[in-house]
Amino acid sequence: MERLNSSRVLEFVLLGLTDSPKLQIFFFVTFSIFYLVTMLGNCLILFTVFSTSQLHSPMFFLLSNLSLIDICLSSFATPKMIMDFFAHHKTISFEGCISQIFLLHLFTGTEIVLLISMSFDRYVAICKPLYYSTLMSQKMCLGLVVTSWMVGFLHTMSQLIFVLYLPFCGPNVVDSFFCDLPLVIQLACIDTYVLGIFMVSSSGVIALISFLLLLISYIVVLVTIRDHSSIGTSKALSTCTSHFIVVLMFFVPCIFIYVWPFTNFLVDKILSVFYTIFTPFLNPLIYTLRNQEVRAAVKKKISHHYFPFGKTTPRYTVRSLQRS
């Protein structure tokens, strides 16, 4: 990528999460397991949804796209962070740093719009069931997914263009395990405080407004089902609670980091782990694998792959005994 700002900085130094050798080994093992499970879980969901005709519905179409975004979000920085635990000099090229900013805002912006789309899907299914098939048509679902990626792309380009024209002549130390907009802007050779506050805070405001919309949608859904049976209400409350926990883990760090940029709090580094590592890990567990239809489809795929003849003989034997 040819730089547009004639910068003399060729690479940035990433300080990572910690300097402690023992903690680095612990984090290496922990985040390696998280990343592996995240990739396997989301890939399993994608394979199961697209290969099972019973799951070809608007809800599972949106969930499969959420899994795709989670794969991307967990891969833009986590593999490098894991490898850097054993690196004496943690560096990233200028182009690589810009790419991380681009990918981070692309995937988080896309996921925010997709989460709102999923909330709209559940609202229509519970509050407007008679209009569900009309409102959530195949064309509408495809339009929601395309819109989410377009919004994510436009958002990240608006942030990236601002960074590309900044002069970077040193320092080049980023106090995190990946390049993020508030941290990189501070390294520019000009005063970017006012303009940086405006650009970075816009991401926080978007996240805050989106979070409030999701919160309102959960409240409306719970109010709608309050007159149903206690079993149904309890189940819906449990589902909404678990979903809302994941939403909190994704949005609260984004709001905290971007609404109040340039703070350099240690907590910012910790919060970054939540929406880049923990949320992609929890999304398949909370949103998809807790669903009975998905669990049944996964079990069927696994049993068919590993035990293709294991179920046939017992059924035949039982029927034979019943006939006799």
C-alpha positions as CSV (number, residue, x, y, z in Angstrom):
1,M,0.0,0.0,0.0
2,E,1.5,3.3,-1.0
3,R,1.3,5.8,1.8
4,L,-0.4,9.1,1.1
5,N,1.3,11.1,3.8
6,S,5.1,10.8,3.2
7,S,5.5,9.4,6.6
8,R,9.0,8.5,7.9
9,V,7.5,5.8,10.2
10,L,7.9,2.4,8.5
11,E,6.6,0.3,11.4
12,F,4.9,0.5,14.8
13,V,5.9,-1.2,18.0
14,L,3.1,-3.0,19.9
15,L,3.5,-3.2,23.6
16,G,1.0,-6.1,23.9
17,L,-0.9,-7.1,27.0
18,T,2.0,-7.7,29.5
19,D,5.7,-7.9,29.9
20,S,5.6,-10.7,32.4
21,P,7.0,-14.0,31.0
22,K,4.7,-16.1,33.1
23,L,1.6,-14.1,32.1
24,Q,2.6,-14.3,28.5
25,I,2.7,-18.1,28.6
26,F,-0.7,-18.1,30.4
27,F,-2.2,-15.7,27.8
28,F,-0.7,-17.7,25.0
29,V,-2.3,-20.9,26.1
30,T,-5.6,-19.2,27.0
31,F,-6.1,-17.2,23.9
32,S,-4.9,-20.0,21.6
33,I,-7.7,-22.2,23.1
34,F,-10.2,-19.4,22.7
35,Y,-9.2,-18.7,19.1
36,L,-9.3,-22.4,18.2
37,V,-12.8,-22.9,19.8
38,T,-14.1,-19.7,18.2
39,M,-13.0,-20.8,14.7
40,L,-14.3,-24.4,15.1
41,G,-17.6,-23.3,16.6
42,N,-18.4,-20.7,14.0
43,C,-17.2,-22.9,11.1
44,L,-19.5,-25.7,12.5
45,I,-22.4,-23.3,12.6
46,L,-21.8,-22.1,9.0
47,F,-21.5,-25.7,7.7
48,T,-24.6,-26.9,9.7
49,V,-26.8,-24.0,8.6
50,F,-26.0,-24.1,4.9
51,S,-26.1,-27.9,4.7
52,T,-29.4,-28.4,6.6
53,S,-32.5,-27.4,4.7
54,Q,-34.6,-27.1,7.9
55,L,-32.3,-24.3,9.0
56,H,-32.8,-22.2,5.8
57,S,-34.9,-19.6,7.6
58,P,-34.3,-15.8,8.1
59,M,-33.2,-16.2,11.7
60,F,-30.5,-18.8,10.9
61,F,-29.5,-16.9,7.8
62,L,-28.7,-13.9,10.0
63,L,-27.0,-16.1,12.6
64,S,-24.8,-17.7,10.0
65,N,-23.7,-14.3,8.8
66,L,-22.9,-13.4,12.4
67,S,-20.7,-16.4,12.6
68,L,-18.9,-15.3,9.5
69,I,-18.3,-11.8,10.9
70,D,-17.1,-13.4,14.2
71,I,-14.5,-15.5,12.3
72,C,-13.2,-12.3,10.6
73,L,-13.3,-10.3,13.8
74,S,-11.4,-12.9,15.8
75,S,-8.8,-13.2,13.0
76,F,-7.8,-9.7,12.2
77,A,-5.5,-9.3,15.3
78,T,-5.6,-12.4,17.5
79,P,-3.2,-14.7,15.6
80,K,-0.6,-12.0,15.6
81,M,-1.1,-11.3,19.3
82,I,-0.7,-15.0,20.0
83,M,2.6,-15.2,18.0
84,D,3.9,-11.9,19.6
85,F,3.8,-13.5,23.0
86,F,7.1,-15.2,22.2
87,A,8.5,-12.3,20.1
88,H,11.2,-10.1,21.7
89,H,10.4,-7.2,19.4
90,K,6.7,-6.8,18.7
91,T,6.4,-4.7,15.6
92,I,3.9,-4.2,12.8
93,S,4.4,-2.5,9.5
94,F,2.7,0.8,8.7
95,E,0.6,-0.9,6.1
96,G,-0.3,-3.7,8.5
97,C,-1.3,-1.2,11.2
98,I,-3.6,0.6,8.7
99,S,-5.0,-2.7,7.6
100,Q,-5.9,-3.6,11.2
101,I,-7.7,-0.3,11.7
102,F,-9.6,-0.9,8.4
103,L,-10.6,-4.4,9.3
104,L,-11.5,-3.6,12.9
105,H,-14.0,-0.9,12.0
106,L,-15.3,-2.9,9.0
107,F,-16.2,-5.9,11.1
108,T,-17.4,-4.1,14.2
109,G,-19.5,-1.7,12.1
110,T,-21.0,-4.6,10.2
111,E,-21.7,-6.6,13.3
112,I,-23.5,-3.7,15.0
113,V,-25.9,-3.4,12.0
114,L,-26.3,-7.1,11.9
115,L,-27.2,-7.3,15.6
116,I,-29.8,-4.7,15.0
117,S,-31.2,-6.7,12.1
118,M,-31.3,-9.8,14.2
119,S,-33.2,-7.9,16.9
120,F,-35.6,-6.7,14.2
121,D,-36.1,-10.3,13.1
122,R,-37.0,-11.4,16.7
123,Y,-39.3,-8.4,17.2
124,V,-41.3,-9.2,14.0
125,A,-41.4,-12.9,15.0
126,I,-42.8,-12.3,18.5
127,C,-44.7,-9.0,18.1
128,K,-45.9,-9.3,14.5
129,P,-46.1,-13.1,13.8
130,L,-48.8,-12.8,11.1
131,Y,-46.5,-10.5,9.0
132,Y,-43.3,-12.4,9.6
133,S,-43.2,-14.2,6.3
134,T,-43.9,-11.0,4.4
135,L,-41.6,-8.7,6.3
136,M,-38.7,-11.2,6.7
137,S,-38.6,-12.4,3.1
138,Q,-35.5,-13.8,1.5
139,K,-35.0,-10.5,-0.3
140,M,-35.3,-8.6,2.9
141,C,-32.8,-10.8,4.7
142,L,-30.3,-10.5,1.9
143,G,-30.8,-6.7,1.9
144,L,-30.2,-6.5,5.7
145,V,-26.9,-8.4,5.3
146,V,-25.7,-6.4,2.3
147,T,-26.7,-3.2,4.2
148,S,-24.7,-4.2,7.2
149,W,-21.5,-4.8,5.2
150,M,-22.1,-1.5,3.3
151,V,-22.5,0.5,6.5
152,G,-19.4,-1.2,7.9
153,F,-17.4,-0.3,4.8
154,L,-18.5,3.3,4.7
155,H,-17.8,3.7,8.4
156,T,-14.3,2.3,8.2
157,M,-13.4,4.3,5.1
158,S,-14.5,7.5,6.9
159,Q,-12.1,6.7,9.7
160,L,-9.3,5.4,7.5
161,I,-9.1,8.4,5.1
162,F,-8.6,10.6,8.1
163,V,-5.6,8.5,9.3
164,L,-3.9,8.1,5.9
165,Y,-3.4,11.9,5.5
166,L,-1.8,12.3,9.0
167,P,2.0,12.8,9.1
168,F,3.8,10.2,11.2
169,C,7.4,11.0,12.0
170,G,7.7,9.3,15.4
171,P,7.1,8.2,18.1
172,N,5.8,4.8,17.0
173,V,4.8,2.9,20.1
174,V,1.3,1.6,20.3
175,D,0.2,0.6,23.9
176,S,-2.0,-2.3,22.9
177,F,-1.8,-5.7,21.1
178,F,-3.2,-4.2,17.9
179,C,-3.5,-0.9,16.1
180,D,-6.6,1.1,17.0
181,L,-7.7,4.5,15.9
182,P,-7.4,6.4,19.2
183,L,-3.9,5.1,19.8
184,V,-2.5,5.7,16.4
185,I,-3.9,9.2,16.1
186,Q,-1.9,10.2,19.1
187,L,1.3,9.3,17.3
188,A,0.8,11.9,14.5
189,C,3.2,14.8,14.3
190,I,0.5,17.4,14.4
191,D,-2.1,18.4,17.0
192,T,-5.1,16.1,16.3
193,Y,-6.9,16.5,19.6
194,V,-10.0,18.4,18.5
195,L,-10.4,16.7,15.1
196,G,-9.5,13.3,16.7
197,I,-12.1,13.7,19.4
198,F,-14.7,14.4,16.8
199,M,-13.7,11.4,14.5
200,V,-13.2,8.9,17.2
201,S,-16.1,9.9,19.3
202,S,-18.4,9.4,16.3
203,S,-17.7,5.6,16.6
204,G,-18.6,5.7,20.3
205,V,-21.9,7.7,19.6
206,I,-22.8,5.2,16.9
207,A,-22.2,2.3,19.3
208,L,-24.2,4.0,22.1
209,I,-27.2,4.7,19.8
210,S,-27.1,1.1,18.5
211,F,-26.9,-0.2,22.0
212,L,-29.9,1.8,23.1
213,L,-31.9,0.6,20.1
214,L,-31.1,-3.0,21.0
215,L,-32.0,-2.4,24.6
216,I,-35.4,-0.9,23.6
217,S,-36.1,-3.9,21.3
218,Y,-35.4,-6.4,24.2
219,I,-37.7,-4.4,26.5
220,V,-40.5,-4.4,23.8
221,V,-40.2,-8.1,23.2
222,L,-40.4,-8.9,27.0
223,V,-43.4,-6.6,27.4
224,T,-45.1,-8.3,24.5
225,I,-44.8,-11.7,26.0
226,R,-45.6,-10.8,29.6
227,D,-49.2,-12.0,29.2
228,H,-48.1,-15.4,27.9
229,S,-47.7,-18.5,30.0
230,S,-45.1,-18.5,32.8
231,I,-43.0,-21.2,31.0
232,G,-42.9,-19.2,27.8
233,T,-42.1,-16.0,29.7
234,S,-39.3,-17.7,31.6
235,K,-37.8,-19.2,28.5
236,A,-37.9,-15.9,26.6
237,L,-36.5,-14.0,29.7
238,S,-33.6,-16.5,29.8
239,T,-32.9,-16.2,26.1
240,C,-33.1,-12.4,26.2
241,T,-30.8,-12.3,29.2
242,S,-28.1,-14.4,27.7
243,H,-28.3,-12.5,24.4
244,F,-28.1,-9.2,26.3
245,I,-25.0,-10.3,28.2
246,V,-23.2,-10.8,24.9
247,V,-24.5,-7.5,23.6
248,L,-23.1,-5.8,26.7
249,M,-19.7,-7.5,26.3
250,F,-19.6,-6.2,22.7
251,F,-21.0,-2.7,23.1
252,V,-19.8,-1.5,26.5
253,P,-16.0,-1.7,25.6
254,C,-16.7,0.0,22.3
255,I,-18.6,2.8,24.0
256,F,-16.1,3.3,26.8
257,I,-13.1,3.3,24.5
258,Y,-14.5,5.5,21.7
259,V,-16.7,8.0,23.6
260,W,-13.8,8.9,25.8
261,P,-10.7,8.6,23.6
262,F,-7.1,9.5,24.3
263,T,-7.4,8.4,28.0
264,N,-4.7,5.6,27.9
265,F,-6.3,3.7,30.7
266,L,-5.1,0.2,31.3
267,V,-8.7,-0.8,31.3
268,D,-8.9,0.1,27.6
269,K,-6.5,-2.6,26.8
270,I,-8.5,-5.1,28.8
271,L,-11.8,-4.0,27.3
272,S,-10.3,-4.5,23.8
273,V,-10.0,-8.2,24.6
274,F,-13.7,-8.5,25.2
275,Y,-15.0,-7.4,21.8
276,T,-12.1,-8.9,19.7
277,I,-11.8,-12.3,21.5
278,F,-14.5,-13.1,24.0
279,T,-17.5,-11.9,22.0
280,P,-16.7,-13.9,18.9
281,F,-16.1,-16.9,21.3
282,L,-19.5,-16.4,23.1
283,N,-21.7,-15.5,20.1
284,P,-22.0,-19.1,18.7
285,L,-22.5,-20.5,22.2
286,I,-25.2,-18.0,23.2
287,Y,-27.0,-17.2,19.9
288,T,-26.8,-20.4,18.0
289,L,-25.7,-23.6,19.8
290,R,-28.3,-23.1,22.6
291,N,-31.0,-23.4,19.9
292,Q,-32.6,-26.9,20.0
293,E,-32.9,-27.1,16.2
294,V,-29.2,-26.3,15.7
295,R,-28.1,-28.7,18.4
296,A,-30.2,-31.5,16.8
297,A,-28.8,-30.7,13.3
298,V,-25.2,-30.7,14.7
299,K,-25.7,-34.0,16.4
300,K,-27.2,-35.5,13.2
301,K,-24.3,-34.3,11.1
302,I,-21.8,-35.7,13.6
303,S,-23.5,-39.0,14.0
304,H,-23.9,-39.3,10.2
305,H,-20.3,-38.5,9.6
306,Y,-18.7,-40.7,12.4
307,F,-21.4,-43.4,12.8
308,P,-23.0,-43.7,9.4
309,F,-24.4,-47.1,10.2
310,G,-24.7,-46.9,14.0
311,K,-28.3,-46.0,14.1
312,T,-29.7,-48.3,11.4
313,T,-29.3,-51.7,13.0
314,P,-30.8,-50.9,16.4
315,R,-33.9,-49.4,14.8
316,Y,-34.4,-52.4,12.5
317,T,-34.0,-54.8,15.5
318,V,-36.6,-52.9,17.6
319,R,-39.1,-52.9,14.7
320,S,-38.5,-56.7,14.2
321,L,-39.2,-57.4,17.9
322,Q,-42.3,-55.3,17.8
323,R,-43.7,-57.1,14.8
324,S,-42.9,-60.5,16.3
